[in-house]
Amino acid sequence: MLEWHQRHSIEDSREQCGSYENSWLDSGTYFVEILVIHCNGFGPTSLEKTQSNPDHIGKGFHNWGAFDYTNECVEDPLRNRITGDNAYLTIMSNFEGAGNRHIGRWVQMDNSRFYSNGIPHQQYTRYQPQPCDTGHPDCLNEFQNALDNSRIESQFLFEWNKDQRWVKDLEQYTFDFGEEFMAQHLPNPSSNEFHIALKEIGFKSNEPKICLMGDSHSHHLYQAMVQLNLGHRFAVLGLTYPELQDAIRKMKDSNNFHNCKRFIIASGQWPSSRLAWENENYKKPFSFSKMYRMLSDIVRSEEIFAIDPDIQIYLRTIHLNPLGNHHTNCGEEHRPIDWRSPTVLDGYNLVIQKLVEDV
């Protein structure tokens, strides 16, 4: 949204000078809040330096990709948050083409109780302070503002950008199955059950489907497709880790059962979580280099494309998570117990970007 352009850095100092350039946002008033994620850098070379390095799979990317981030602690947002009651930024004019670039956005409802003197109430970032776990008694009062989710649900609505051509193009693929059928089968996390139900009511379609491969977020995306009357064109497959043999088996099954030709893969939450640390096969979260190698094995696999010559593979970037207690708490061992921080997932997304460019 706002792109950082560094002008210069002061020698022998951590101070950096630069400016933000608006490349996305429409004109309007925006609340400003800064959360510090790391104070001491991250890895032997930054994401920005790696990204600008033309030899990104050479020495620069290799050094950064093999970096062991398991001991890199995330700063506690409670003590590393910069904002204020009057921390607002007003953008006077639209960036050229900004209105057509975003596919949608969260907008504040036009309700006077959400405003003070004509200025909207601040929308603070929701995070889980370090002392908090689920049901921790001290958090219910002292940290209610940081944990509260009701202000997001009551003040904001998601608004699709109707000017985007793809939104209009989707309408030709929708099919309204009726309120009774949808009430019976939504929400439904199993695409197999949904498609079996379609056959039971006599719905037939030989059109290729799009398979969403991943875990919980892929299931949520599938449910959204069902709500948009597009469920008959999609299916969802579990792929917690980007393991080649697991991907081959599930792609083969879904090609036979769902006639899947396009696969959208997003598998980065489990590899960067404590589950990878506890997994007997891995015993630690995936490095950036390991993620590159495993995804590369999938997108370059001749065995996958032998299933069906029309198969296409897409890599979806990994969504970021809220800053939870497990991500920001280093504990007695001076390391996090879960590594799904914005920095690590940004690193995975950089890997995905570079792999797509290479292939």
C-alpha positions in Angstrom: 0.0 0.0 0.0 2.7 2.5 1.0 6.1 1.7 -0.4 9.2 2.6 1.6 12.0 4.3 -0.3 15.2 4.6 1.7 17.2 7.7 1.0 20.3 7.2 3.1 21.4 5.8 6.4 23.5 7.5 9.0 26.9 5.9 9.4 27.5 3.9 12.7 23.8 4.3 13.5 20.6 2.3 13.2 18.9 5.4 11.9 17.5 5.3 8.4 16.0 8.1 6.4 13.5 7.8 3.7 9.9 8.3 2.7 6.7 6.4 1.9 5.1 6.6 -1.5 1.4 5.9 -2.1 1.0 3.3 -4.7 -2.4 1.9 -3.7 -4.6 3.9 -1.4 -7.5 6.1 -2.4 -7.8 9.6 -1.0 -9.1 9.8 2.5 -8.1 9.8 6.2 -6.1 6.9 7.6 -5.2 6.0 11.1 -1.5 5.4 11.5 -0.1 2.6 13.8 3.4 1.1 13.7 4.2 -2.2 15.2 7.9 -3.1 15.5 8.5 -6.7 14.6 12.3 -7.0 14.9 14.8 -4.6 16.4 18.0 -6.3 15.4 17.5 -7.2 11.8 16.7 -10.6 10.4 19.2 -12.9 8.7 22.5 -12.2 7.0 20.8 -10.1 4.3 17.5 -8.3 4.3 14.5 -9.3 2.2 14.9 -6.0 0.3 18.5 -6.6 -0.6 17.8 -10.2 -1.6 14.9 -9.1 -3.7 17.0 -6.5 -5.6 19.8 -8.9 -6.1 19.7 -10.1 -9.8 21.5 -13.3 -8.8 18.9 -14.1 -6.2 19.4 -17.9 -6.4 23.1 -17.3 -6.2 25.2 -16.5 -3.2 22.9 -13.7 -1.9 19.7 -15.8 -1.9 21.6 -18.9 -0.7 23.0 -17.2 2.4 19.7 -15.7 3.3 17.7 -18.8 2.4 19.7 -21.1 4.6 19.5 -18.7 7.6 18.3 -20.4 10.8 15.5 -18.1 12.0 14.4 -20.4 14.9 16.1 -18.2 17.5 14.9 -14.9 16.1 12.4 -13.5 18.6 9.6 -11.1 17.6 9.3 -8.0 19.7 6.4 -7.8 22.1 3.8 -5.4 20.5 2.8 -4.2 24.0 6.1 -2.4 24.3 7.0 -1.8 20.7 3.9 0.0 19.3 4.0 3.6 18.0 0.7 5.5 17.6 -1.3 8.3 19.2 -4.9 9.6 19.5 -4.3 12.0 16.7 -2.1 9.8 14.5 -3.9 10.4 11.2 -2.6 10.6 7.7 -4.7 12.4 5.0 -4.2 11.5 1.4 -5.5 14.4 -0.7 -5.6 12.8 -4.2 -5.8 9.4 -5.6 -2.8 7.5 -6.9 -3.4 7.1 -10.6 -5.2 3.9 -11.1 -5.4 3.2 -7.4 -9.2 2.6 -7.5 -8.8 -0.2 -10.0 -5.9 -2.0 -8.4 -7.4 -3.4 -5.3 -9.9 -6.2 -5.6 -11.8 -5.1 -2.4 -11.2 -3.4 0.9 -12.6 -3.0 4.4 -14.6 0.2 4.8 -16.0 1.8 7.9 -19.8 1.9 8.1 -21.4 5.3 7.9 -22.6 5.4 11.5 -22.2 8.4 13.8 -21.3 6.2 16.8 -18.1 5.2 15.1 -17.0 8.9 14.8 -15.8 11.6 17.1 -15.9 15.2 15.7 -16.2 13.9 12.2 -13.1 11.6 12.6 -13.5 7.8 12.6 -12.5 5.9 15.7 -9.1 4.3 15.5 -8.9 0.7 14.2 -6.1 -0.8 16.4 -4.2 -3.9 15.3 -5.5 -6.9 17.1 -2.8 -8.9 18.9 -2.3 -11.3 21.8 0.0 -9.9 24.5 2.6 -12.2 25.9 0.9 -13.0 29.2 -2.2 -14.2 27.4 -3.5 -17.6 26.5 -7.0 -18.7 25.8 -9.0 -17.8 28.9 -6.2 -16.2 30.9 -8.0 -14.2 33.6 -5.7 -11.2 33.5 -6.3 -10.6 29.8 -10.0 -10.1 30.1 -9.7 -6.7 31.6 -6.1 -5.3 31.2 -5.6 -6.2 27.6 -9.2 -6.1 26.3 -8.5 -3.4 23.7 -5.7 -5.5 22.1 -7.8 -8.7 22.1 -11.2 -7.3 21.3 -12.6 -8.4 17.9 -16.1 -7.0 18.2 -15.0 -3.5 16.9 -13.8 -5.1 13.6 -17.1 -7.0 13.2 -19.4 -4.1 14.1 -17.6 -1.2 12.4 -16.4 -2.5 9.1 -17.8 -4.3 6.0 -15.8 -5.8 3.2 -16.6 -4.1 -0.1 -15.7 -5.7 -3.5 -14.4 -3.4 -6.2 -17.1 -3.7 -8.8 -14.9 -2.0 -11.4 -12.6 -5.0 -11.6 -13.4 -6.9 -14.8 -12.8 -10.3 -13.2 -15.7 -9.7 -10.8 -18.1 -9.3 -13.7 -16.5 -12.2 -15.6 -17.2 -14.6 -12.7 -21.0 -14.1 -13.1 -21.1 -16.3 -16.2 -19.8 -19.3 -14.1 -22.2 -19.0 -11.2 -25.1 -21.3 -10.6 -27.9 -20.7 -8.0 -28.8 -24.0 -6.3 -31.5 -22.3 -4.3 -31.8 -21.4 -0.6 -32.9 -24.8 0.6 -30.0 -26.6 -0.9 -27.5 -24.0 0.3 -28.9 -24.0 3.8 -28.4 -27.8 4.0 -24.9 -27.9 2.7 -23.3 -24.6 3.9 -21.1 -24.2 5.7 -19.5 -27.5 4.7 -15.8 -28.1 4.8 -15.9 -31.2 2.6 -16.0 -30.6 -1.1 -16.5 -34.3 -1.7 -19.8 -34.3 0.2 -20.9 -31.1 -1.6 -20.2 -32.6 -5.0 -21.9 -35.9 -4.1 -24.9 -33.8 -3.0 -24.9 -32.1 -6.4 -25.1 -35.4 -8.2 -28.0 -36.5 -6.0 -30.1 -33.6 -7.2 -29.2 -34.3 -10.8 -26.7 -31.6 -11.4 -24.1 -32.6 -14.0 -21.0 -30.8 -15.2 -18.1 -32.0 -17.2 -16.2 -28.7 -16.9 -12.7 -28.8 -15.3 -12.6 -27.8 -11.7 -10.1 -25.7 -9.7 -8.6 -27.5 -6.7 -7.4 -25.5 -3.7 -4.6 -27.3 -2.0 -3.5 -26.4 1.6 -5.2 -26.5 5.0 -7.6 -24.2 6.9 -7.4 -21.1 4.6 -8.0 -23.2 1.5 -11.1 -24.6 3.2 -12.3 -21.0 4.0 -11.7 -20.0 0.4 -13.7 -23.0 -0.8 -16.6 -22.1 1.5 -16.5 -18.5 0.1 -16.7 -20.0 -3.4 -19.8 -22.0 -2.4 -21.4 -18.8 -0.9 -20.7 -17.0 -4.2 -22.5 -19.8 -6.1 -19.2 -21.1 -7.5 -18.9 -24.2 -5.4 -19.5 -26.5 -8.4 -16.3 -25.2 -10.0 -14.0 -25.8 -7.1 -12.8 -28.5 -4.8 -10.4 -28.5 -1.8 -7.6 -30.9 -0.9 -5.5 -31.1 2.3 -1.8 -30.5 1.8 -0.2 -29.4 5.2 3.4 -29.8 4.0 4.6 -29.4 0.4 5.7 -33.0 0.1 6.0 -34.2 -3.5 4.6 -37.8 -3.1 1.6 -36.5 -1.1 0.9 -33.9 -3.7 1.1 -36.5 -6.6 -1.3 -38.8 -4.8 -3.9 -36.1 -4.1 -3.6 -34.5 -7.5 -4.2 -37.9 -9.2 -7.2 -38.7 -7.0 -8.8 -35.2 -7.5 -8.2 -35.4 -11.3 -10.1 -38.6 -11.4 -12.9 -37.7 -8.9 -13.3 -33.9 -9.5 -11.7 -33.5 -13.0 -9.3 -31.0 -11.5 -7.1 -29.4 -14.1 -5.9 -26.4 -12.1 -4.3 -26.6 -8.7 -3.7 -23.6 -6.4 -1.2 -24.6 -3.7 -0.6 -22.7 -0.5 1.3 -24.7 2.1 3.3 -22.5 4.5 1.5 -22.4 7.8 2.5 -25.9 9.1 6.1 -25.7 7.9 6.7 -22.6 9.9 4.8 -23.7 13.0 5.6 -25.6 16.2 4.0 -28.7 14.5 7.0 -28.9 12.2 9.3 -28.6 15.2 7.5 -31.6 16.8 7.3 -33.6 13.6 9.6 -36.6 13.7 10.5 -36.2 10.0 11.5 -32.5 10.2 12.2 -31.6 13.9 12.4 -27.9 13.0 10.5 -25.4 10.9 11.4 -25.2 7.2 14.2 -22.8 6.2 13.6 -20.6 3.2 15.9 -22.8 1.1 14.0 -26.0 2.1 10.7 -24.4 1.2 12.2 -23.4 -2.2 13.4 -27.0 -2.9 10.2 -28.7 -1.9 7.9 -26.4 -3.8 10.3 -26.7 -6.8 10.0 -30.5 -6.7 6.3 -30.1 -7.1 6.1 -27.5 -9.8 8.8 -29.3 -11.9 7.5 -32.8 -11.4 7.1 -34.8 -14.6 5.0 -37.3 -12.8 2.4 -34.7 -12.0 2.1 -33.5 -15.5 1.9 -37.1 -16.7 -1.4 -37.4 -14.8 -3.0 -35.0 -17.3 -1.2 -32.9 -19.9 -3.7 -30.0 -19.2 -2.7 -29.6 -15.5 -1.7 -26.2 -14.5 -0.1 -25.4 -11.1 -0.4 -22.0 -9.3 1.3 -21.0 -6.1 -0.7 -18.8 -3.7 1.1 -16.6 -1.3 0.8 -17.4 2.4 -1.5 -15.2 4.4 -0.1 -13.5 7.5 -1.3 -14.3 11.0 -2.2 -12.0 13.9 0.7 -11.6 16.4 -0.2 -14.2 19.0 1.3 -15.1 22.3 3.2 -18.1 20.8 4.8 -15.9 18.1 6.1 -13.1 20.4 7.0 -15.1 23.5 10.6 -16.4 23.5 10.2 -18.2 26.9 13.0 -19.7 28.9 14.8 -21.2 25.9 15.1 -17.7 24.3 13.3 -18.7 21.1 9.7 -18.6 19.9 7.5 -21.6 20.2 5.8 -20.8 16.9 7.5 -19.1 13.9 4.5 -17.9 11.9 5.6 -14.3 12.2 5.1 -11.7 9.5 8.8 -11.8 8.7 9.0 -15.6 8.2 5.9 -15.7 6.1 7.1 -12.7 4.0 10.2 -14.8 3.5 8.2 -17.8 2.3 6.3 -15.5 -0.1 9.5 -14.1 -1.5 10.5 -17.8 -2.1 7.3 -18.3 -3.9 7.8 -15.2 -6.0 11.3 -16.2 -7.0 10.3 -19.8 -7.8 7.6 -18.7 -10.1 10.0 -16.3 -11.9 12.6 -19.1 -12.3 10.1 -21.7 -13.6 
